[in-house]
């Protein structure tokens, strides 16, 4: 069993197998490339290979986070963030669940300072990583046959708002 970590600084150089491990669109190379271009935070992309096969991926960026964001005092602290550089409920590490703990250990060995883990699917390395969620995770189970059935199930004021937006989008309202 041969394990290897690759650190990539440009999303265009990521393995094409990266997208096969992504759980959602925001973890895919196309979106990561967009974020790298328009929200640059010194991102590093970690790839864990086992026997030459990509098994786990991680995105790490560096941010100055103000610990007293909602007060009149300022306390900016540089942190390494294992997460996507955008406020989403998507995690910054993904892949084979059995390999994620090892990937985080490898990231911690290479990244100095405070490390914040955003939107981990499980609590990895509790003693070494500050783990939190950026947004509440809401899972929408679509049990509707079609769009109209969904709209009918909404409360009237939500239904009205959606209908107005659809009309505006279709050019019926200015």
Order of alpha helices (4+ residues) and beta strands (2+ residues): beta-alpha-alpha-beta-beta-beta-beta-alpha-beta-beta-alpha-alpha
